[in-house]
Amino acid sequence: MDCRDVFRRISDYLDGDLDADLKRAIEAHACGCHHCEVIIDTTRMTIKLYCDGQSVILPIQVHHRLHAVLRSRCRDKLA
Ligand SMILES: [Zn+2]
């Protein structure tokens, strides 16, 4: 499990769609990786705001930009 694996599975992880082994592997990685910890927290918070029906709704462009930034940071880190 590395940062790219976490990033690929983050939606399933937050949706609770992963099997227990994968879930544990992501949590173990995030424990030792501040980068992934932040990504998971931020994404979870975004989903929560969205699901709570608050007036804060992330426009799709922001969503895409966030992903692009995260992706390039992941690449930098792993380069
Ligand atoms: Zn990581």
PDB file of the backbone (N, CA, C, O) and the ligand in Angstrom, with CONECT records:
HET     ZN  A 101       1
ATOM      1  N   MET A   1       0.857  -1.203   0.000  1.00  0.00           N
ATOM      2  CA  MET A   1       0.000   0.000   0.000  1.00  0.00           C
ATOM      3  C   MET A   1       0.885   1.243   0.000  1.00  0.00           C
ATOM      4  O   MET A   1       1.667   1.451   0.927  1.00  0.00           O
ATOM      5  N   ASP A   2       0.761   2.066  -1.037  1.00  0.00           N
ATOM      6  CA  ASP A   2       1.464   3.340  -1.023  1.00  0.00           C
ATOM      7  C   ASP A   2       0.452   4.460  -1.256  1.00  0.00           C
ATOM      8  O   ASP A   2      -0.752   4.212  -1.328  1.00  0.00           O
ATOM      9  N   CYS A   3       0.950   5.700  -1.375  1.00  0.00           N
ATOM     10  CA  CYS A   3       0.054   6.846  -1.495  1.00  0.00           C
ATOM     11  C   CYS A   3      -0.867   6.707  -2.711  1.00  0.00           C
ATOM     12  O   CYS A   3      -2.038   7.084  -2.660  1.00  0.00           O
ATOM     13  N   ARG A   4      -0.329   6.164  -3.795  1.00  0.00           N
ATOM     14  CA  ARG A   4      -1.160   6.020  -4.992  1.00  0.00           C
ATOM     15  C   ARG A   4      -2.297   5.028  -4.770  1.00  0.00           C
ATOM     16  O   ARG A   4      -3.415   5.240  -5.241  1.00  0.00           O
ATOM     17  N   ASP A   5      -2.010   3.961  -4.061  1.00  0.00           N
ATOM     18  CA  ASP A   5      -3.062   2.976  -3.745  1.00  0.00           C
ATOM     19  C   ASP A   5      -4.155   3.618  -2.894  1.00  0.00           C
ATOM     20  O   ASP A   5      -5.347   3.415  -3.123  1.00  0.00           O
ATOM     21  N   VAL A   6      -3.714   4.398  -1.906  1.00  0.00           N
ATOM     22  CA  VAL A   6      -4.684   5.076  -1.037  1.00  0.00           C
ATOM     23  C   VAL A   6      -5.558   5.992  -1.877  1.00  0.00           C
ATOM     24  O   VAL A   6      -6.782   5.997  -1.752  1.00  0.00           O
ATOM     25  N   PHE A   7      -4.900   6.771  -2.741  1.00  0.00           N
ATOM     26  CA  PHE A   7      -5.627   7.740  -3.552  1.00  0.00           C
ATOM     27  C   PHE A   7      -6.644   7.044  -4.454  1.00  0.00           C
ATOM     28  O   PHE A   7      -7.772   7.513  -4.608  1.00  0.00           O
ATOM     29  N   ARG A   8      -6.242   5.939  -5.040  1.00  0.00           N
ATOM     30  CA  ARG A   8      -7.137   5.201  -5.939  1.00  0.00           C
ATOM     31  C   ARG A   8      -8.365   4.667  -5.208  1.00  0.00           C
ATOM     32  O   ARG A   8      -9.445   4.565  -5.790  1.00  0.00           O
ATOM     33  N   ARG A   9      -8.198   4.328  -3.937  1.00  0.00           N
ATOM     34  CA  ARG A   9      -9.277   3.634  -3.228  1.00  0.00           C
ATOM     35  C   ARG A   9     -10.034   4.524  -2.265  1.00  0.00           C
ATOM     36  O   ARG A   9     -10.921   4.060  -1.549  1.00  0.00           O
ATOM     37  N   ILE A  10      -9.686   5.812  -2.244  1.00  0.00           N
ATOM     38  CA  ILE A  10     -10.229   6.666  -1.190  1.00  0.00           C
ATOM     39  C   ILE A  10     -11.766   6.750  -1.226  1.00  0.00           C
ATOM     40  O   ILE A  10     -12.411   6.779  -0.177  1.00  0.00           O
ATOM     41  N   SER A  11     -12.341   6.786  -2.417  1.00  0.00           N
ATOM     42  CA  SER A  11     -13.808   6.869  -2.503  1.00  0.00           C
ATOM     43  C   SER A  11     -14.452   5.623  -1.910  1.00  0.00           C
ATOM     44  O   SER A  11     -15.390   5.700  -1.116  1.00  0.00           O
ATOM     45  N   ASP A  12     -13.926   4.483  -2.314  1.00  0.00           N
ATOM     46  CA  ASP A  12     -14.475   3.228  -1.790  1.00  0.00           C
ATOM     47  C   ASP A  12     -14.267   3.134  -0.280  1.00  0.00           C
ATOM     48  O   ASP A  12     -15.120   2.646   0.462  1.00  0.00           O
ATOM     49  N   TYR A  13     -13.097   3.619   0.145  1.00  0.00           N
ATOM     50  CA  TYR A  13     -12.807   3.574   1.575  1.00  0.00           C
ATOM     51  C   TYR A  13     -13.824   4.399   2.358  1.00  0.00           C
ATOM     52  O   TYR A  13     -14.382   3.940   3.354  1.00  0.00           O
ATOM     53  N   LEU A  14     -14.056   5.626   1.890  1.00  0.00           N
ATOM     54  CA  LEU A  14     -14.972   6.505   2.617  1.00  0.00           C
ATOM     55  C   LEU A  14     -16.425   6.060   2.468  1.00  0.00           C
ATOM     56  O   LEU A  14     -17.261   6.345   3.326  1.00  0.00           O
ATOM     57  N   ASP A  15     -16.718   5.361   1.375  1.00  0.00           N
ATOM     58  CA  ASP A  15     -18.070   4.824   1.195  1.00  0.00           C
ATOM     59  C   ASP A  15     -18.292   3.565   2.017  1.00  0.00           C
ATOM     60  O   ASP A  15     -19.420   3.092   2.153  1.00  0.00           O
ATOM     61  N   GLY A  16     -17.206   3.023   2.567  1.00  0.00           N
ATOM     62  CA  GLY A  16     -17.308   1.782   3.313  1.00  0.00           C
ATOM     63  C   GLY A  16     -17.443   0.570   2.411  1.00  0.00           C
ATOM     64  O   GLY A  16     -17.946  -0.475   2.825  1.00  0.00           O
ATOM     65  N   ASP A  17     -16.984   0.722   1.161  1.00  0.00           N
ATOM     66  CA  ASP A  17     -17.123  -0.366   0.193  1.00  0.00           C
ATOM     67  C   ASP A  17     -15.916  -1.301   0.127  1.00  0.00           C
ATOM     68  O   ASP A  17     -15.904  -2.244  -0.665  1.00  0.00           O
ATOM     69  N   LEU A  18     -14.914  -1.047   0.947  1.00  0.00           N
ATOM     70  CA  LEU A  18     -13.717  -1.873   0.871  1.00  0.00           C
ATOM     71  C   LEU A  18     -13.811  -3.056   1.826  1.00  0.00           C
ATOM     72  O   LEU A  18     -14.501  -2.998   2.844  1.00  0.00           O
ATOM     73  N   ASP A  19     -13.106  -4.127   1.480  1.00  0.00           N
ATOM     74  CA  ASP A  19     -13.095  -5.232   2.435  1.00  0.00           C
ATOM     75  C   ASP A  19     -12.151  -4.889   3.589  1.00  0.00           C
ATOM     76  O   ASP A  19     -11.326  -3.980   3.500  1.00  0.00           O
ATOM     77  N   ALA A  20     -12.302  -5.635   4.654  1.00  0.00           N
ATOM     78  CA  ALA A  20     -11.647  -5.280   5.926  1.00  0.00           C
ATOM     79  C   ALA A  20     -10.127  -5.187   5.789  1.00  0.00           C
ATOM     80  O   ALA A  20      -9.506  -4.327   6.413  1.00  0.00           O
ATOM     81  N   ASP A  21      -9.523  -6.062   4.981  1.00  0.00           N
ATOM     82  CA  ASP A  21      -8.065  -6.053   4.836  1.00  0.00           C
ATOM     83  C   ASP A  21      -7.575  -4.759   4.191  1.00  0.00           C
ATOM     84  O   ASP A  21      -6.616  -4.140   4.651  1.00  0.00           O
ATOM     85  N   LEU A  22      -8.260  -4.365   3.112  1.00  0.00           N
ATOM     86  CA  LEU A  22      -7.872  -3.139   2.416  1.00  0.00           C
ATOM     87  C   LEU A  22      -8.077  -1.919   3.307  1.00  0.00           C
ATOM     88  O   LEU A  22      -7.256  -1.002   3.330  1.00  0.00           O
ATOM     89  N   LYS A  23      -9.186  -1.927   4.035  1.00  0.00           N
ATOM     90  CA  LYS A  23      -9.498  -0.832   4.940  1.00  0.00           C
ATOM     91  C   LYS A  23      -8.383  -0.699   5.990  1.00  0.00           C
ATOM     92  O   LYS A  23      -7.913   0.402   6.279  1.00  0.00           O
ATOM     93  N   ARG A  24      -7.982  -1.817   6.537  1.00  0.00           N
ATOM     94  CA  ARG A  24      -6.909  -1.806   7.538  1.00  0.00           C
ATOM     95  C   ARG A  24      -5.602  -1.327   6.929  1.00  0.00           C
ATOM     96  O   ARG A  24      -4.856  -0.577   7.559  1.00  0.00           O
ATOM     97  N   ALA A  25      -5.323  -1.759   5.699  1.00  0.00           N
ATOM     98  CA  ALA A  25      -4.079  -1.364   5.042  1.00  0.00           C
ATOM     99  C   ALA A  25      -4.047   0.146   4.823  1.00  0.00           C
ATOM    100  O   ALA A  25      -3.009   0.780   5.013  1.00  0.00           O
ATOM    101  N   ILE A  26      -5.174   0.721   4.425  1.00  0.00           N
ATOM    102  CA  ILE A  26      -5.243   2.171   4.221  1.00  0.00           C
ATOM    103  C   ILE A  26      -5.055   2.889   5.546  1.00  0.00           C
ATOM    104  O   ILE A  26      -4.319   3.873   5.622  1.00  0.00           O
ATOM    105  N   GLU A  27      -5.711   2.407   6.583  1.00  0.00           N
ATOM    106  CA  GLU A  27      -5.586   3.061   7.884  1.00  0.00           C
ATOM    107  C   GLU A  27      -4.156   2.966   8.408  1.00  0.00           C
ATOM    108  O   GLU A  27      -3.632   3.917   8.988  1.00  0.00           O
ATOM    109  N   ALA A  28      -3.539   1.818   8.198  1.00  0.00           N
ATOM    110  CA  ALA A  28      -2.155   1.647   8.652  1.00  0.00           C
ATOM    111  C   ALA A  28      -1.238   2.608   7.905  1.00  0.00           C
ATOM    112  O   ALA A  28      -0.349   3.217   8.502  1.00  0.00           O
ATOM    113  N   HIS A  29      -1.457   2.744   6.588  1.00  0.00           N
ATOM    114  CA  HIS A  29      -0.631   3.661   5.805  1.00  0.00           C
ATOM    115  C   HIS A  29      -0.854   5.107   6.266  1.00  0.00           C
ATOM    116  O   HIS A  29       0.104   5.854   6.460  1.00  0.00           O
ATOM    117  N   ALA A  30      -2.109   5.490   6.438  1.00  0.00           N
ATOM    118  CA  ALA A  30      -2.435   6.878   6.791  1.00  0.00           C
ATOM    119  C   ALA A  30      -1.881   7.238   8.166  1.00  0.00           C
ATOM    120  O   ALA A  30      -1.593   8.405   8.436  1.00  0.00           O
ATOM    121  N   CYS A  31      -1.732   6.250   9.024  1.00  0.00           N
ATOM    122  CA  CYS A  31      -1.171   6.476  10.355  1.00  0.00           C
ATOM    123  C   CYS A  31       0.260   6.984  10.269  1.00  0.00           C
ATOM    124  O   CYS A  31       0.679   7.825  11.065  1.00  0.00           O
ATOM    125  N   GLY A  32       1.001   6.471   9.304  1.00  0.00           N
ATOM    126  CA  GLY A  32       2.403   6.856   9.197  1.00  0.00           C
ATOM    127  C   GLY A  32       2.658   7.853   8.089  1.00  0.00           C
ATOM    128  O   GLY A  32       3.806   8.227   7.847  1.00  0.00           O
ATOM    129  N   CYS A  33       1.596   8.296   7.402  1.00  0.00           N
ATOM    130  CA  CYS A  33       1.772   9.187   6.258  1.00  0.00           C
ATOM    131  C   CYS A  33       0.863  10.395   6.425  1.00  0.00           C
ATOM    132  O   CYS A  33      -0.347  10.310   6.216  1.00  0.00           O
ATOM    133  N   HIS A  34       1.450  11.506   6.801  1.00  0.00           N
ATOM    134  CA  HIS A  34       0.662  12.717   7.048  1.00  0.00           C
ATOM    135  C   HIS A  34      -0.091  13.141   5.793  1.00  0.00           C
ATOM    136  O   HIS A  34      -1.228  13.609   5.856  1.00  0.00           O
ATOM    137  N   HIS A  35       0.567  12.966   4.657  1.00  0.00           N
ATOM    138  CA  HIS A  35      -0.014  13.341   3.373  1.00  0.00           C
ATOM    139  C   HIS A  35      -1.373  12.642   3.163  1.00  0.00           C
ATOM    140  O   HIS A  35      -2.367  13.295   2.847  1.00  0.00           O
ATOM    141  N   CYS A  36      -1.404  11.358   3.337  1.00  0.00           N
ATOM    142  CA  CYS A  36      -2.636  10.599   3.111  1.00  0.00           C
ATOM    143  C   CYS A  36      -3.661  10.871   4.213  1.00  0.00           C
ATOM    144  O   CYS A  36      -4.867  10.873   3.965  1.00  0.00           O
ATOM    145  N   GLU A  37      -3.178  11.096   5.408  1.00  0.00           N
ATOM    146  CA  GLU A  37      -4.064  11.424   6.514  1.00  0.00           C
ATOM    147  C   GLU A  37      -4.861  12.694   6.162  1.00  0.00           C
ATOM    148  O   GLU A  37      -6.073  12.760   6.364  1.00  0.00           O
ATOM    149  N   VAL A  38      -4.145  13.696   5.632  1.00  0.00           N
ATOM    150  CA  VAL A  38      -4.787  14.961   5.272  1.00  0.00           C
ATOM    151  C   VAL A  38      -5.779  14.746   4.124  1.00  0.00           C
ATOM    152  O   VAL A  38      -6.886  15.285   4.143  1.00  0.00           O
ATOM    153  N   ILE A  39      -5.379  13.965   3.142  1.00  0.00           N
ATOM    154  CA  ILE A  39      -6.271  13.712   2.006  1.00  0.00           C
ATOM    155  C   ILE A  39      -7.559  13.048   2.483  1.00  0.00           C
ATOM    156  O   ILE A  39      -8.655  13.436   2.078  1.00  0.00           O
ATOM    157  N   ILE A  40      -7.420  12.062   3.332  1.00  0.00           N
ATOM    158  CA  ILE A  40      -8.601  11.341   3.823  1.00  0.00           C
ATOM    159  C   ILE A  40      -9.490  12.270   4.648  1.00  0.00           C
ATOM    160  O   ILE A  40     -10.709  12.278   4.481  1.00  0.00           O
ATOM    161  N   ASP A  41      -8.881  13.047   5.535  1.00  0.00           N
ATOM    162  CA  ASP A  41      -9.660  13.978   6.361  1.00  0.00           C
ATOM    163  C   ASP A  41     -10.385  15.009   5.505  1.00  0.00           C
ATOM    164  O   ASP A  41     -11.566  15.285   5.715  1.00  0.00           O
ATOM    165  N   THR A  42      -9.669  15.573   4.541  1.00  0.00           N
ATOM    166  CA  THR A  42     -10.256  16.614   3.693  1.00  0.00           C
ATOM    167  C   THR A  42     -11.404  16.052   2.875  1.00  0.00           C
ATOM    168  O   THR A  42     -12.464  16.667   2.761  1.00  0.00           O
ATOM    169  N   THR A  43     -11.180  14.880   2.308  1.00  0.00           N
ATOM    170  CA  THR A  43     -12.215  14.277   1.473  1.00  0.00           C
ATOM    171  C   THR A  43     -13.437  13.914   2.309  1.00  0.00           C
ATOM    172  O   THR A  43     -14.576  14.114   1.887  1.00  0.00           O
ATOM    173  N   ARG A  44     -13.185  13.384   3.486  1.00  0.00           N
ATOM    174  CA  ARG A  44     -14.293  13.015   4.370  1.00  0.00           C
ATOM    175  C   ARG A  44     -15.110  14.253   4.738  1.00  0.00           C
ATOM    176  O   ARG A  44     -16.341  14.222   4.746  1.00  0.00           O
ATOM    177  N   MET A  45     -14.400  15.345   5.042  1.00  0.00           N
ATOM    178  CA  MET A  45     -15.074  16.581   5.423  1.00  0.00           C
ATOM    179  C   MET A  45     -15.914  17.121   4.259  1.00  0.00           C
ATOM    180  O   MET A  45     -17.031  17.600   4.451  1.00  0.00           O
ATOM    181  N   THR A  46     -15.355  17.035   3.062  1.00  0.00           N
ATOM    182  CA  THR A  46     -16.066  17.496   1.865  1.00  0.00           C
ATOM    183  C   THR A  46     -17.346  16.697   1.677  1.00  0.00           C
ATOM    184  O   THR A  46     -18.407  17.261   1.411  1.00  0.00           O
ATOM    185  N   ILE A  47     -17.241  15.393   1.816  1.00  0.00           N
ATOM    186  CA  ILE A  47     -18.408  14.526   1.655  1.00  0.00           C
ATOM    187  C   ILE A  47     -19.439  14.831   2.731  1.00  0.00           C
ATOM    188  O   ILE A  47     -20.641  14.854   2.466  1.00  0.00           O
ATOM    189  N   LYS A  48     -18.957  15.065   3.954  1.00  0.00           N
ATOM    190  CA  LYS A  48     -19.863  15.329   5.058  1.00  0.00           C
ATOM    191  C   LYS A  48     -20.645  16.625   4.815  1.00  0.00           C
ATOM    192  O   LYS A  48     -21.862  16.675   4.999  1.00  0.00           O
ATOM    193  N   LEU A  49     -19.924  17.669   4.399  1.00  0.00           N
ATOM    194  CA  LEU A  49     -20.596  18.937   4.110  1.00  0.00           C
ATOM    195  C   LEU A  49     -21.663  18.730   3.041  1.00  0.00           C
ATOM    196  O   LEU A  49     -22.775  19.252   3.124  1.00  0.00           O
ATOM    197  N   TYR A  50     -21.289  17.970   2.063  1.00  0.00           N
ATOM    198  CA  TYR A  50     -22.186  17.699   0.945  1.00  0.00           C
ATOM    199  C   TYR A  50     -23.431  16.949   1.419  1.00  0.00           C
ATOM    200  O   TYR A  50     -24.558  17.301   1.070  1.00  0.00           O
ATOM    201  N   CYS A  51     -23.201  15.912   2.219  1.00  0.00           N
ATOM    202  CA  CYS A  51     -24.303  15.044   2.657  1.00  0.00           C
ATOM    203  C   CYS A  51     -25.194  15.727   3.694  1.00  0.00           C
ATOM    204  O   CYS A  51     -26.385  15.431   3.793  1.00  0.00           O
ATOM    205  N   ASP A  52     -24.606  16.643   4.462  1.00  0.00           N
ATOM    206  CA  ASP A  52     -25.412  17.348   5.459  1.00  0.00           C
ATOM    207  C   ASP A  52     -26.350  18.361   4.818  1.00  0.00           C
ATOM    208  O   ASP A  52     -27.206  18.937   5.489  1.00  0.00           O
ATOM    209  N   GLY A  53     -26.184  18.575   3.511  1.00  0.00           N
ATOM    210  CA  GLY A  53     -27.055  19.503   2.808  1.00  0.00           C
ATOM    211  C   GLY A  53     -26.824  20.940   3.221  1.00  0.00           C
ATOM    212  O   GLY A  53     -27.724  21.774   3.120  1.00  0.00           O
ATOM    213  N   GLN A  54     -25.614  21.235   3.686  1.00  0.00           N
ATOM    214  CA  GLN A  54     -25.286  22.619   4.009  1.00  0.00           C
ATOM    215  C   GLN A  54     -25.250  23.434   2.720  1.00  0.00           C
ATOM    216  O   GLN A  54     -25.269  22.894   1.614  1.00  0.00           O
ATOM    217  N   SER A  55     -25.198  24.763   2.902  1.00  0.00           N
ATOM    218  CA  SER A  55     -25.139  25.611   1.719  1.00  0.00           C
ATOM    219  C   SER A  55     -23.785  25.489   1.027  1.00  0.00           C
ATOM    220  O   SER A  55     -23.624  25.925  -0.113  1.00  0.00           O
ATOM    221  N   VAL A  56     -22.806  24.891   1.726  1.00  0.00           N
ATOM    222  CA  VAL A  56     -21.483  24.720   1.132  1.00  0.00           C
ATOM    223  C   VAL A  56     -21.485  23.497   0.229  1.00  0.00           C
ATOM    224  O   VAL A  56     -21.408  22.363   0.701  1.00  0.00           O
ATOM    225  N   ILE A  57     -21.572  23.732  -1.037  1.00  0.00           N
ATOM    226  CA  ILE A  57     -21.490  22.629  -1.988  1.00  0.00           C
ATOM    227  C   ILE A  57     -20.303  22.897  -2.893  1.00  0.00           C
ATOM    228  O   ILE A  57     -20.198  23.946  -3.529  1.00  0.00           O
ATOM    229  N   LEU A  58     -19.421  21.927  -2.932  1.00  0.00           N
ATOM    230  CA  LEU A  58     -18.196  22.082  -3.702  1.00  0.00           C
ATOM    231  C   LEU A  58     -18.520  22.012  -5.190  1.00  0.00           C
ATOM    232  O   LEU A  58     -18.986  20.985  -5.683  1.00  0.00           O
ATOM    233  N   PRO A  59     -18.271  23.106  -5.901  1.00  0.00           N
ATOM    234  CA  PRO A  59     -18.524  23.047  -7.348  1.00  0.00           C
ATOM    235  C   PRO A  59     -17.634  21.989  -7.992  1.00  0.00           C
ATOM    236  O   PRO A  59     -16.533  21.710  -7.517  1.00  0.00           O
ATOM    237  N   ILE A  60     -18.119  21.421  -9.055  1.00  0.00           N
ATOM    238  CA  ILE A  60     -17.400  20.317  -9.704  1.00  0.00           C
ATOM    239  C   ILE A  60     -15.998  20.755 -10.140  1.00  0.00           C
ATOM    240  O   ILE A  60     -15.065  19.952 -10.113  1.00  0.00           O
ATOM    241  N   GLN A  61     -15.843  22.026 -10.542  1.00  0.00           N
ATOM    242  CA  GLN A  61     -14.511  22.492 -10.951  1.00  0.00           C
ATOM    243  C   GLN A  61     -13.545  22.458  -9.772  1.00  0.00           C
ATOM    244  O   GLN A  61     -12.381  22.086  -9.923  1.00  0.00           O
ATOM    245  N   VAL A  62     -14.038  22.848  -8.598  1.00  0.00           N
ATOM    246  CA  VAL A  62     -13.194  22.831  -7.403  1.00  0.00           C
ATOM    247  C   VAL A  62     -12.824  21.394  -7.068  1.00  0.00           C
ATOM    248  O   VAL A  62     -11.684  21.090  -6.716  1.00  0.00           O
ATOM    249  N   HIS A  63     -13.790  20.544  -7.184  1.00  0.00           N
ATOM    250  CA  HIS A  63     -13.575  19.126  -6.935  1.00  0.00           C
ATOM    251  C   HIS A  63     -12.465  18.590  -7.842  1.00  0.00           C
ATOM    252  O   HIS A  63     -11.554  17.898  -7.388  1.00  0.00           O
ATOM    253  N   HIS A  64     -12.559  18.923  -9.123  1.00  0.00           N
ATOM    254  CA  HIS A  64     -11.553  18.458 -10.075  1.00  0.00           C
ATOM    255  C   HIS A  64     -10.188  19.066  -9.780  1.00  0.00           C
ATOM    256  O   HIS A  64      -9.159  18.400  -9.898  1.00  0.00           O
ATOM    257  N   ARG A  65     -10.194  20.363  -9.389  1.00  0.00           N
ATOM    258  CA  ARG A  65      -8.930  21.018  -9.109  1.00  0.00           C
ATOM    259  C   ARG A  65      -8.276  20.397  -7.877  1.00  0.00           C
ATOM    260  O   ARG A  65      -7.065  20.179  -7.847  1.00  0.00           O
ATOM    261  N   LEU A  66      -9.083  20.119  -6.876  1.00  0.00           N
ATOM    262  CA  LEU A  66      -8.578  19.482  -5.663  1.00  0.00           C
ATOM    263  C   LEU A  66      -7.905  18.153  -6.013  1.00  0.00           C
ATOM    264  O   LEU A  66      -6.807  17.854  -5.543  1.00  0.00           O
ATOM    265  N   HIS A  67      -8.574  17.378  -6.834  1.00  0.00           N
ATOM    266  CA  HIS A  67      -8.013  16.092  -7.235  1.00  0.00           C
ATOM    267  C   HIS A  67      -6.715  16.269  -8.015  1.00  0.00           C
ATOM    268  O   HIS A  67      -5.755  15.522  -7.827  1.00  0.00           O
ATOM    269  N   ALA A  68      -6.702  17.273  -8.896  1.00  0.00           N
ATOM    270  CA  ALA A  68      -5.497  17.512  -9.695  1.00  0.00           C
ATOM    271  C   ALA A  68      -4.326  17.875  -8.787  1.00  0.00           C
ATOM    272  O   ALA A  68      -3.211  17.390  -8.977  1.00  0.00           O
ATOM    273  N   VAL A  69      -4.588  18.737  -7.796  1.00  0.00           N
ATOM    274  CA  VAL A  69      -3.534  19.143  -6.873  1.00  0.00           C
ATOM    275  C   VAL A  69      -3.036  17.941  -6.082  1.00  0.00           C
ATOM    276  O   VAL A  69      -1.832  17.727  -5.941  1.00  0.00           O
ATOM    277  N   LEU A  70      -3.968  17.174  -5.578  1.00  0.00           N
ATOM    278  CA  LEU A  70      -3.592  16.010  -4.776  1.00  0.00           C
ATOM    279  C   LEU A  70      -2.784  15.033  -5.615  1.00  0.00           C
ATOM    280  O   LEU A  70      -1.802  14.454  -5.151  1.00  0.00           O
ATOM    281  N   ARG A  71      -3.214  14.863  -6.855  1.00  0.00           N
ATOM    282  CA  ARG A  71      -2.535  13.921  -7.732  1.00  0.00           C
ATOM    283  C   ARG A  71      -1.108  14.380  -7.999  1.00  0.00           C
ATOM    284  O   ARG A  71      -0.179  13.572  -7.967  1.00  0.00           O
ATOM    285  N   SER A  72      -0.927  15.680  -8.264  1.00  0.00           N
ATOM    286  CA  SER A  72       0.419  16.154  -8.575  1.00  0.00           C
ATOM    287  C   SER A  72       1.288  16.120  -7.323  1.00  0.00           C
ATOM    288  O   SER A  72       2.491  15.876  -7.417  1.00  0.00           O
ATOM    289  N   ARG A  73       0.700  16.359  -6.157  1.00  0.00           N
ATOM    290  CA  ARG A  73       1.489  16.270  -4.917  1.00  0.00           C
ATOM    291  C   ARG A  73       1.943  14.839  -4.686  1.00  0.00           C
ATOM    292  O   ARG A  73       3.075  14.591  -4.271  1.00  0.00           O
ATOM    293  N   CYS A  74       1.055  13.912  -4.957  1.00  0.00           N
ATOM    294  CA  CYS A  74       1.392  12.491  -4.819  1.00  0.00           C
ATOM    295  C   CYS A  74       2.558  12.158  -5.731  1.00  0.00           C
ATOM    296  O   CYS A  74       3.496  11.466  -5.336  1.00  0.00           O
ATOM    297  N   ARG A  75       2.488  12.661  -6.958  1.00  0.00           N
ATOM    298  CA  ARG A  75       3.522  12.379  -7.938  1.00  0.00           C
ATOM    299  C   ARG A  75       4.858  12.952  -7.461  1.00  0.00           C
ATOM    300  O   ARG A  75       5.889  12.284  -7.533  1.00  0.00           O
ATOM    301  N   ASP A  76       4.830  14.201  -6.972  1.00  0.00           N
ATOM    302  CA  ASP A  76       6.061  14.829  -6.495  1.00  0.00           C
ATOM    303  C   ASP A  76       6.690  14.004  -5.378  1.00  0.00           C
ATOM    304  O   ASP A  76       7.895  13.754  -5.344  1.00  0.00           O
ATOM    305  N   LYS A  77       5.822  13.602  -4.478  1.00  0.00           N
ATOM    306  CA  LYS A  77       6.311  12.880  -3.321  1.00  0.00           C
ATOM    307  C   LYS A  77       6.945  11.554  -3.709  1.00  0.00           C
ATOM    308  O   LYS A  77       7.932  11.121  -3.114  1.00  0.00           O
ATOM    309  N   LEU A  78       6.361  10.918  -4.717  1.00  0.00           N
ATOM    310  CA  LEU A  78       6.809   9.585  -5.087  1.00  0.00           C
ATOM    311  C   LEU A  78       7.931   9.622  -6.119  1.00  0.00           C
ATOM    312  O   LEU A  78       8.564   8.603  -6.396  1.00  0.00           O
ATOM    313  N   ALA A  79       8.172  10.806  -6.685  1.00  0.00           N
ATOM    314  CA  ALA A  79       9.165  10.903  -7.759  1.00  0.00           C
ATOM    315  C   ALA A  79      10.567  10.612  -7.223  1.00  0.00           C
ATOM    316  O   ALA A  79      11.537  10.646  -7.980  1.00  0.00           O
TER     317      ALA A  79
HETATM  318 ZN    ZN A 101       0.605   8.176   1.836  1.00  0.00          ZN2+
END
